[in-house]
Amino acid sequence: MSENNLQKMNLIYQGIIEQLDVGIHAVDEAGKTLIYNRKMCEMESMKKEDVLGKKIQDVFKFQENQESTLLHSLQNKKEILNVKQTYFNNRGIEITTVNKTLPIQENRQMVAAVEIATDVTKMEKLMRANKRTNDANLSFTQIIGQSGPLIEVIELAKRATRTNSNVLIVGETGTGKELFAQSIHHESDRATKPFVSQNCAALPDSLIESILFGTVRGAFTGALDSPGLFEQAQGGTLLLDELNSLNITLQAKLLRVIQEKKVRRLGATKEIDVDVRIIATMNEDPVDAIASGKLRKDLYFRLAVITVMVPALRERIDDLPVLLDYFISQYNQLFSMNVDGVSDEVFALFAAHNWPGNIRELEHAIEAAMNLMHHEREIMYEHLPYHYRKGDKGQHKLRPLKKNYSGQLLDQLAQFEQQVIEDTLRQNDNHITNSAQQLGLSRQSLQYRMKRLQIRGGE
């Protein structure tokens, strides 16, 4: 190949390396940096001139008993795959990456090592935030609401505080499943022991096994003696949030720990006895999760000794007034405001909304609206986020209200609700299931509302 073609090829290679969305860091046989691409600069908050031509150990600092995966690969002539590494740049900023590191040899002589790095710094911080011992003394009294469906679920959950049986909490995203889990723990005999929470969806498969079960020094490059979540929750409660996001293979290992009450750290030869109560949450129907292969049936039966079904906001819309008062009060304190409530128009819109994001969506709607207010005392229609005012396909538009409703606001809303349910039943020849589907309710929720409003009929 001519020198001109070689120059062109080098330019092409450099262009590709610079545009890759993963970090590329290569060192020569002496450990001095040869290649350091744009993405690596972003990940490590460094300039190229701070790294190129310099030895790794002169630029970066590593945790005690750890070393650079690049240097390890260079010195031991070994490929290192999917290893998490936490280290610090020259300004002390912490960086966490998952690396694939390859030795480069020529005639059996080491000439370089190259590392392909994926940034998981934010993921690591999120993981630490989720993997915590929660000391807040939360209880059922802090679950906001007085509706029939909610009170029924609270009473069921309270019974779970009397035993150490595992609990499965099922509910849509944003319904407050973790609040139920914490309440069960803090009103049980385990209240003085740790409550450790982990969102299974927040962890990549390459990390979650070591987080759950722990590691011993030398299990893989950079591994230290580290207790897993089961050991951290010893004597207390381990909350596994969004269990249906957990890899099926790991579900099998989790099942074994639950059955045998013993955990073995990665790389260890002996098992550790654990006394931990498991509370798991799911944001979909367990039967559907089993059918789609997301959840092992045997694990489900182990965890669902007690099953708590948290109702969606649309199924407990009677709690809307007290929830609005609660969130407005919270943001009044946070924003130093004096908002009294919402306008009749906003309340009616909220009462008719389907709330796919449930309580969390309602809280965000209040927060967003109060950010747009000045000195007004009520949240008005124009303060609402755009999608409530301009909902797709009219899904947020209000039904026309009759003019002959009387009494206070809640009385008028009850009259409106009764009218809508009676009209829908008539349209569906009193068929409960079809009417519930049209209204966006469960059959049970519609029957509860009919009983409360003394509406007869249905089949």
N, C-alpha and C positions, 0 to 999 in steps of 0.2 A: 504493500500500500504506500502510495506516495506521501511525502510530508504534507502536501496540501490537503490530501484526503484525511490524514491523521488529525490535522488541525480542525477540519470540519467535524469529524467524529467527536473530538474532545468538546467542541462547542455544543454539539447535540446532547452529549452525555451531561454536561454541566447544566444545560437548559432543562433537561428532564429532572435531574436531581433537585434543582431549585423549585420546580413546580409541584413536586410530590407533596401530598398532604400528611406525610409522616416525617419524623425527624431522622436525618441521616448524619452519622458522626463516624468518621474513620480516622484511625491512628496508624502511624508507621511502627516498625519493629521496636522503636525506642519509646513508644507511648506518646509521641507528639502528634498533634492533630493535623491531618491532611485535608479532610473534607468536613465541612460544617455548613449544612444547608439552611435556607431561609426559615423553614418550619422549626428547625432545632433552635435557631435564634429566638423565635417567638416563644417556644416552650420553656426555654431556660432564661428568658429575659436577658440575653447576652448579645454583645456585638461580635461580629466575626473576628475583628482584630484583637479581641480579648482572649480568643481561644486558639485561632490558627497558629501553628508552629510552636505551641506551648504544651507541656506535659499536663495530662489530666489532673494529677494530684496537686499541681501548682495552681490550678484554677478552681476545682470543685472540692468540696468537703463531703465526706461520707459518714454515716452513723457509725457508732462504736461497733467494732467487730464485723464491719462490712467493708467491701472494697468495690471498685468499679467493675461492672460486668465486662466492659471493654478490656480492661487490663487482665481480668481473670481469663477471658478467652484467649488473649494474646499470649499469656504466660503458660497456659496449660494446653494450648492448641485444641480447645474444645468448643463445640457449638453450644450455645445457651439459648433455650427457647422459652418464651413467654414468662420471663421472670420479672416480678415487680421490684423496683428499686427506688428508694427515697434518698435524696441527697440535697446539697445546698450549693447555690452559685456563689460567686465571689462577693455578693452583697448580703449573703445569709438568707436569701429567699429559698424556701423549701420547694422542691420539685419532686413529683412522683411519676414514674413512667413504667410501662410494661415493654420489655425489650426482647428483640431477637438479635443475638450477637453471633457473628460468623468469623472464624479465623481465615485469613487468606495466606496460602502457602505457594511457594514456587520451588520446585525441586526439593520438596520436604523441608524447606526453610521458611520460617515465618517472615512475611514481609509487611503484613498489615492485619488489622481487624476492623470490621465494620459493624455498626450497630443501627438497627432500624427500630425507632422508638415511637410509642404511642403515648400521648399525654393523658394521664388519669389523675392529675393533681386535684381538679375540682371534684372528681368522683371520690377520691380518697377523703377529702374534707367532708363531703356529704356523708360518706360511710361512717366517719368518726362521729358526726352529729347524730346519726341515727342509732349508732351503737353506743348507747349511753345508759347509765343508771339514773332513773328518774326519781328524784327525791320529793317531787311535789305530792302533797297529800290529797290527791284527787279522789272524789267519791261520787256516788250516784246523784247526790244533791246538786252537783254542778252540771248535770245533763239538763239542758233547757227544754221545757215543753210540758204540756199537761194533757195532750190528746190521748184518746183511748189506745190506739196502736202503740204509742211510745210507752205508756204506763205498763201495758201488758209485757213488753219486751224487758223493761227495767225490772219488773217483778221476777221474770224468768232468770235474768242475769244475777239478781241478788241471791237466788238459790244456789248459784254456782260458787258463791263465796264460802259455803259451808263445807266443801270437800276439796280434794286436791286433783280431781279429774281434769283431763285436758278439755279445752274449750275451742270450738270453731265459731268464729263470728263472721257472718255473711252479710254483705250489704254493698250497695253501689258506692262508687268513689265519692267521698265528700259527706258521707252520712254520719261520721263520728265513731267509727269502729274502734279506733285506738283509745278513745275516751272510755268506752265500755270496758276495754281490756284493762286499763289502768284502774278503773273503779273496782273491778273484780279483784285485782291484786291487792289494792290498798284496804279493802274491807274483808280480806281473808286472813288466815293465820300466818301467811307469808309476808304480811305487810312490812315487817321490820327487815326483811331480806331484800336483795336487789331485784329491781324490775329492769330488765334489759330488753331493748327494742331494736329490731333490725328490719329494714325494708328489703325484702329479697329482690325486688326489681331494680334496686339501686346498685347492685353489684354484678360485675362481669363474672362469667363462669370460671375464669382463670383465678379468681380471688376468693370466691365465696366459700369454697371448701375449707381453706385455711382459716378464714374468719370464723366459721361455725365451729370447727373442731380443734383449732389451734395447731401449732407447729413445734418441732424441736430443732435445735441448732443443727444445721447441716442437712436438713430434709431436702433443700434445694439451695442454689446459690443465693446467699444473702439472708437465708432463713435463720431466725433466732428462736430461743425458747419463748413461746408466746401462748398464753391461754386462749382458748376459743370462747365463743359466746356461752356455751353450756357451762364451762367452768366459771365464767364471770357471773353467771346467774345462779350459782350454787345456793340451794336452799330457798331460792325465790322463784321468779317467773320469767320465762323467755317468750317475748312476743315476736312471732314471725309474720310480718306484715306482707300482704300480697303473696301468699304461699304458692299460688298457682303460677307464679313467675319462676319458681325454682326448677332447675334442671331435673328431669326424671331420674337420672342416675344418682344425683344427690338426694332426691326424695327417698330412694332405697336405703342410702346410708343413714339418713335422718330417721327412717323407720326403725332401723336396727338399734340406734341409740335410744329411742323411745322405748322399745321393747325390752332391751337388756339393761337400761339405766347405766350404761357404761359408754365412755367416749375414749377414742384413741387419737391422739394428735398425729398429724402427718409426719411420717418418719419415725414414729415411736414404736416400741415393741410391747409396751404394757398399756393396759387400759386403766382409766380413772373412773371411780364410781361418781355418779352425778345424781343429785336430787333436785330436779327442776320440773316445775309445772309448765306445760306448753299451752300457750294461747296463740292460735293462728287466725289470720283474717284472709278473706277472699272477696274480690269485687265482682264475682260472677257465680252463677248457680253451680254448686259442686257436681250435680248430676251432669250438667253440660260440660264441665271441665273434665270429668272422667271420660265421657263419651268422645271428647275431642283429643284425648291423650295427654292433657295438661296435668292431670292429677291421678296418682296411683289410687286404686280403689282401697287397697289394704291400709294405706296411710290415712285416707279419709276416715275409715272406720276407727282407726286408733285415735284420731284427733277429735272426731265429732261425737264424743261421749256426751257432751252438752253442746247443742247448736243454738246460737243466738242469731236471729234474723232481724237485722236493724232496718226499720222501715225507711223508705225514701221520703224526701220532704213532701212530694206530691201526695203521698199517702197519709201525711199528718199535717195537712195544710192548716188545720185548726191552731197549730202552734205558731203560725206566722206572726201574730201580734206580739207575743212574748219574745220571739226571736228578734224581731225588729227592734223592740225596746232594748234588748240586751246588746246588740251590735252597735246601735246608735249611741248607747251609753259608753261602750268601750272606746269608740272613736271620738266621742266628745272629750274624753279624758286625754286621749292620745294627741288630738289635734287642737286642744284647748278651744273647743267650740261649744255652742249651746243649742244644738238642734233638738227640737221637741218630738219630731216624728216625721211621717210621710203624708203627702196629700192623699185625698180620697182616690184620685185618679191613679196614683202610683200604687196604692194598696190594692185596688181592684186589678190592676195589671199584674202585680205580684201574685195575687190569689188565683189568677187564671193561667199563670205561667207553669210550664211543665217541670222546671228545675232539674235538668239533666245532671248538673253539678252539685245538686243538693245543698246542704247547709253551707258548705264551703263557697259555692257559687253565690248564695245569698249574702254571705259576709263580704265577698269581693265586690258585689254590686253596691252595697252600702258604702264601703270604703271608697270606691271609685266616684260615687255620687257626691260624697262629702268633700272630696278633693276639688270638686267643681263649684262648691258653694262659697259665698262670701259672708254676708250677714243674715241670710235667710234663716227662718226658724223651722221650715219644713222642706223635706226633699221633694222637689217638683219633677214633673215629667221630663223637663229639659235638662235636669241634672243627671239623668240615667245614662249609662254607657250606650254607645251607638246601637249595638245589636238588640237592645231591648226596645229601642224606639223605631228601628228599621229592620225588624226581624224578617228573615227569609220566608217567603211564601205565606206571609201573614201570620206566622205561628205565634207572634206575641200580641196580635191585635185583640182588642177586647170584644166580647160579645155585646150586642146592644142591650143596654139596661132599660127596664121599664121605668116609667116616671112615677108609678104609684107605690114604690117601696116606701116604708115608713119606719120610724124608730131610729135608734142609734146605728152607727156604722156597722157594727158586728151583726145587728139584727137584720139590716138590709142585705148584708152579704149572705147571711143564712137563707134569706128569701130568694136571693138570686141563685144560690147553689141549688136550692130545692127546685126552682123553675128549670134549670139546666138539666138536672138529673131526670125529672119527670118528662121533659121534652125528649131526651135521649132514649129513655125507656120506651116511649111511644113510637119513636122512629124505628126501634129494633124489636117491636112486638113483645115488649117486656122480657127480652132475653138478656139475662144478667151478664153473661160472658161477653157477648157482642157489645153491649152498652159500655162495659168497663174498658174494653179495648178502644172504643171510640173516644172515651174520656181520658185515656191515658192512665187508667187506674188498674190495680189488681182487682180480681173478683171480690176478695176479702175486704178490701178497702171500700169498694162501692157498697157492699152489703152493710158495712159499719156505718157509712154515711146515711144510707136509707133508714137504718134503725134509729140513728140519732135524730133525723129529720121527720121520722114517722111516715115515711113513704111506703106505701103498700105496693104489692105486685112483684113481678119478676119471677124468673124460673130458671 
